[in-house]
């Protein structure tokens, strides 16, 4: 089986294209082999053999160099070498035909990510049984060279020599074999020199072996010792997936985090001498499981310098406990306002803005449209409870009446019936996306939609949230009914994508390039995005925030005679330095300007307002909560052609008529009383 394929440029190890086997069975181990491949690319040069097979555990790397481009694939040991090299030759021919003029000028990693389509096609062809029968064998000379290379690699591994020495010995052996065929007597003479040279090499390698262990650490990755190679800095990650409730943003966020890991490790000016290595697990957005996973990750060596986490309920659990390990937690997918409590969560930062950042925007919108009465429908989870408490206080401060506040655990049926009894017209909904689908279906059944109603939903749901997963989640409404109920609703969300799509960010990517690369990795089809897609930039930027904070920490620690790899869970000095570095980290990321509040560790961000018009989200404006400035585009469109009222029109009329009625009644009573006295 072909597990993954990578194409890089020889002179600078720049990754140009890649394709991975999409199989959960291999997913965890592939990251390790990717790191090994990168180590290999750094060792290869113009003197390296054009073809080579390198064993690594149960797998074998096969590489082929042509026109200063390296074509590498990782296969099972049982996979035919002839097939592997035929596959690489096919890729080389097609890659050159498509990109020959651009190969040596591209400046960004994975500049030819679209070549993944052809790689997958070629991989499918090479595995086809009919193709196997029709493939011709490689010539005898190539087979001999491959045998020599494998034998010498085993020999080099046993001695601990570097890869460059392997190249040198391979070339010498090839020359000697050719000389032997031409002139036996000359070969005898050459053999004598070769023996002497071999003795010298053994002595040299022996000295080099002790020098490596005395002055440099090494990384034993793909069976070849990396002399003075990069050391690994280990971080932990907890990604939500598979849960029936809560936020399930693993697919897009984990993919984005791994992309960031690759980009950080490819930058020679970021963490010089080090590679970031991510150890990750799934939490299902369950706090109990999240806590168990954290203990598992932290109790296993090596030490993890920082913990990434998504989902507010899990972040609350792990961040509260992390201080016991002197561990910084960086949350890329947690919006709970409770996480702003620095006493409870002293080591927490987050690239995802707090949910309360949307409340000033909601207040501003209610004032803009003249709404003085509002209802609240919330899921009974900490993130939404604390958001509502903040919203209620803000409403009181500006004399906006909350006519009812309805809460539910999982079934919103009764809560929505109560909204109808209260005749609520402007409703703010706070719940996770899976619950939002149930709410919207019930809204349709109770007829709480149309020209008389305005619903506020959370803006971080996927664009097609109201029409996806209906059957899987048992939603008893059709897609058409869901669309009808959703039409015209408003959303507020903290900005999660850099609005300057063509602005170069810290990674060298633009937001537009990142999105294309992410879509290719996720195989996005027809605009149907996976869970967590809007938050993917936050996960990507979280890894970059870690790398930049580690960069700052390294500089401070070097002045103390310490190193990052000296960290353990009792070392508060290094933990404090990482905290200070993270608190001061600022950069332009895929999600926009990344900076953290000095008081709470919260992300500072603008809020975006959208409306669903004809089934598509339209941006209405942006709100700067710090400056209390609303930028509005006047694109809103109301069903019925006018702004809905917060109370029924007839009720407004009666309320207006009531004072006059009371006055008239009083005058009549006085008149009757005077008339009665006069008659008497």
C-alpha positions, 0 to 999 in steps of 0.5 A, spaced: 500 500 500 502 507 498 501 511 504 503 517 502 507 521 497 511 528 497 514 532 492 519 537 494 525 541 491 532 539 492 535 545 493 531 548 499 527 542 501 521 546 499 514 542 499 511 542 493 505 537 493 503 532 497 497 526 498 496 522 504 492 515 504 485 517 508 485 511 513 484 512 520 488 506 521 494 509 519 492 516 521 496 517 527 502 514 525 503 518 518 505 524 522 511 521 525 513 518 518 512 525 515 517 528 520 521 523 518 520 524 511 522 532 512 528 530 516 530 525 509 529 531 505 534 536 509 539 530 508 539 529 500 543 533 496 546 533 489 551 528 491 545 523 493 543 517 489 538 518 484 534 512 487 534 509 494 529 505 498 530 506 506 527 502 511 523 505 517 520 500 521 514 496 518 515 501 512 519 503 506 521 510 503 522 510 496 525 516 493 527 518 486 530 525 484 530 528 477 531 535 475 532 537 482 526 535 484 525 529 489 519 524 489 518 520 495 513 515 497 512 511 503 509 504 502 509 497 506 515 493 506 511 488 502 509 493 496 513 491 490 519 496 489 518 496 481 511 498 482 513 504 487 519 506 482 514 506 476 509 510 480 514 515 482 517 516 475 510 517 472 509 522 477 515 526 475 513 525 468 506 528 469 509 534 474 514 536 469 509 537 464 504 541 468 509 545 472 516 545 469 516 553 468 514 554 475 517 549 479 524 553 481 520 560 482 515 558 487 516 561 494 510 558 498 510 551 501 505 546 497 504 551 491 502 545 487 497 542 492 492 541 486 497 536 483 494 531 489 488 529 484 493 526 479 497 523 485 491 519 487 489 517 480 496 515 479 496 511 486 489 508 484 492 505 477 498 503 480 494 498 485 490 496 480 491 488 479 491 489 471 496 495 471 500 490 476 500 485 470 502 490 465 508 494 468 515 492 466 520 490 470 526 495 472 532 493 468 538 489 472 542 494 473 537 498 477 535 492 481 543 491 483 543 498 485 537 498 489 540 491 493 546 495 494 543 501 497 538 497 502 544 493 504 548 499 506 543 502 509 542 496 514 550 497 515 550 504 516 544 504 521 548 499 525 554 503 526 550 510 527 553 513 521 549 519 517 546 519 511 551 523 507 556 518 508 551 513 506 551 516 499 559 517 499 559 509 500 554 508 495 557 511 489 564 508 491 561 501 491 557 503 484 564 505 481 568 499 484 563 494 481 563 497 474 571 497 474 571 490 476 567 488 470 572 491 465 579 490 468 579 484 474 587 486 475 585 493 476 579 491 481 584 487 485 589 493 486 583 498 487 580 493 492 587 494 496 585 501 496 578 500 498 580 496 504 585 501 506 579 506 505 574 502 509 579 502 515 579 509 515 572 510 514 571 505 520 576 509 524 572 516 522 565 513 524 568 511 530 570 518 532 564 521 529 560 517 533 563 519 540 563 526 537 555 526 536 554 523 543 558 528 546 556 535 543 550 534 540 543 530 541 540 526 535 534 524 532 533 516 531 527 517 526 527 513 519 533 508 522 538 514 520 541 518 525 540 525 524 547 528 527 546 535 530 538 534 527 532 538 530 530 536 537 522 535 538 518 540 542 512 536 544 505 539 545 498 536 546 492 537 543 484 535 544 479 535 539 472 534 539 469 529 535 463 524 534 459 527 540 452 527 539 451 534 543 456 540 543 460 542 538 464 537 533 469 541 530 475 536 529 475 535 522 476 542 520 480 544 526 485 538 526 486 538 519 488 546 520 492 545 526 496 539 522 497 544 516 500 549 521 505 544 524 507 543 517 508 550 516 512 552 522 516 546 522 518 548 514 520 555 517 528 555 518 527 562 522 521 559 527 524 555 532 531 554 529 533 547 531 527 545 533 520 541 531 513 542 534 510 535 535 503 534 536 500 528 541 492 529 540 486 525 542 479 526 541 474 528 546 467 528 543 466 534 547 465 531 553 468 534 559 469 527 563 472 524 557 476 530 556 479 530 563 481 523 562 485 524 556 488 530 559 491 525 564 493 520 559 497 525 555 500 528 561 502 522 564 506 519 558 513 521 556 515 526 553 513 532 557 508 536 553 509 544 554 502 546 552 495 544 551 491 545 545 483 544 546 477 545 543 469 545 545 468 550 551 465 544 556 472 541 555 476 547 555 473 549 562 475 542 565 482 541 563 484 549 564 481 549 571 486 543 572 492 545 568 495 549 573 496 543 577 501 541 572 504 549 571 501 548 564 499 553 559 492 551 555 490 555 549 483 554 546 482 555 539 474 553 539 471 555 546 467 561 547 464 560 554 465 567 558 466 563 564 473 562 561 475 569 562 475 568 570 483 569 571 482 566 578 479 560 576 483 559 569 490 562 571 494 559 565 488 559 559 489 563 553 484 562 547 484 564 539 477 564 539 473 570 542 469 570 548 461 569 546 460 575 550 464 579 545 457 579 541 452 582 546 454 589 545 453 588 538 446 585 539 444 591 544 447 596 538 442 592 533 436 592 538 437 600 539 438 601 531 431 597 529 428 600 535 426 594 539 425 595 546 423 588 548 426 581 547 426 574 549 431 569 550 432 562 548 438 558 551 441 551 552 442 550 559 450 549 558 455 554 562 457 557 556 450 560 554 448 561 561 454 566 563 453 569 556 445 570 558 447 573 564 452 578 561 446 580 556 441 581 561 445 586 565 447 590 559 439 590 557 438 593 564 443 598 563 439 601 556 432 599 559 431 594 554 425 589 557 427 581 557 419 579 556 421 572 558 428 567 558 426 560 557 431 554 558 432 547 556 437 541 556 436 538 550 428 538 548 426 545 546 419 543 545 416 546 551 420 552 551 418 554 544 411 553 546 412 558 552 415 563 547 409 563 543 404 564 549 408 570 551 407 572 544 415 574 543 417 577 537 424 578 537 428 572 540 435 571 541 437 564 541 443 561 544 445 553 543 450 549 539 449 547 532 446 540 533 440 543 538 439 549 533 436 544 528 431 542 533 430 549 535 428 551 528 424 545 526 420 546 532 419 554 530 417 552 524 411 547 527 409 553 532 409 558 526 414 563 530 417 565 523 415 570 518 414 577 517 412 578 525 419 575 528 426 576 528 431 570 530 438 571 532 442 565 532 450 564 533 454 566 527 459 560 528 455 555 525 456 552 518 453 556 512 448 550 511 447 548 518 439 548 517 439 543 512 445 538 513 444 532 518 437 532 518 436 525 517 442 523 521 439 527 527 432 525 527 430 532 525 422 531 523 422 537 518 424 537 511 430 541 508 424 546 505 421 547 511 427 548 515 429 554 509 423 557 510 423 558 518 430 560 517 429 565 512 431 572 514 434 571 521 440 575 524 447 572 526 452 575 530 459 572 530 466 574 532 470 575 526 474 568 524 477 569 517 482 575 515 477 580 511 484 582 507 484 575 503 490 577 499 494 580 505 500 576 507 500 573 514 505 570 519 506 564 515 507 567 508 500 564 506 494 569 505 487 567 507 485 566 500 491 561 499 490 558 506 482 556 504 484 553 498 489 549 501 484 547 507 478 545 502 483 541 498 485 537 504 478 536 506 475 535 499 470 540 500 465 539 495 459 543 492 460 548 498 458 543 503 463 544 509 465 540 515 463 541 522 468 546 525 470 549 518 469 557 520 473 555 526 479 552 522 483 559 522 483 559 529 486 552 530 491 554 525 493 561 528 493 557 535 499 553 533 503 559 530 501 563 537 505 557 540 511 557 536 512 564 536 511 564 544 516 558 544 521 563 540 520 568 545 521 563 551 527 561 548 531 567 548 529 569 555 531 562 557 538 562 554 540 568 558 538 564 564 542 558 561 536 554 561 532 551 555 525 549 553 527 542 553 528 542 560 521 543 562 517 539 566 511 539 570 514 542 576 518 547 573 514 554 574 520 558 572 519 556 565 512 555 565 512 563 567 516 565 561 512 561 556 506 565 560 509 571 559 511 570 552 504 568 550 501 574 553 505 578 549 504 575 542 501 579 537 501 577 529 497 577 523 494 571 522 489 567 518 483 569 522 486 576 522 490 580 528 491 575 533 492 578 540 490 577 547 487 581 553 492 582 558 487 581 564 483 575 561 487 572 556 481 573 551 482 574 544 481 581 541 476 581 535 471 585 531 464 582 531 460 581 524 453 581 523 449 577 517 442 576 515 440 569 511 437 572 505 434 567 499 438 562 503 444 565 503 448 569 508 449 576 507 454 581 511 450 587 513 456 590 517 461 590 523 461 592 530 468 594 533 466 593 541 472 597 543 470 603 540 463 602 540 463 603 532 458 600 527 459 600 520 453 598 516 452 597 509 444 597 509 443 591 506 438 588 510 431 585 507 425 584 511 419 579 510 413 584 508 418 590 507 418 593 514 422 592 520 418 587 525 415 590 531 417 587 538 410 587 540 403 586 536 401 592 532 394 592 535 397 591 542 401 598 540 395 601 538 391 599 544 397 602 549 397 608 545 389 609 546 389 607 553 391 614 556 386 617 552 381 612 554 382 613 561 382 621 561 375 621 557 372 616 562 375 620 568 371 626 564 365 623 564 365 621 571 366 628 573 361 631 568 355 625 571 357 627 578 356 635 577 350 634 573 347 629 579 349 635 584 346 640 579 339 636 579 339 635 586 
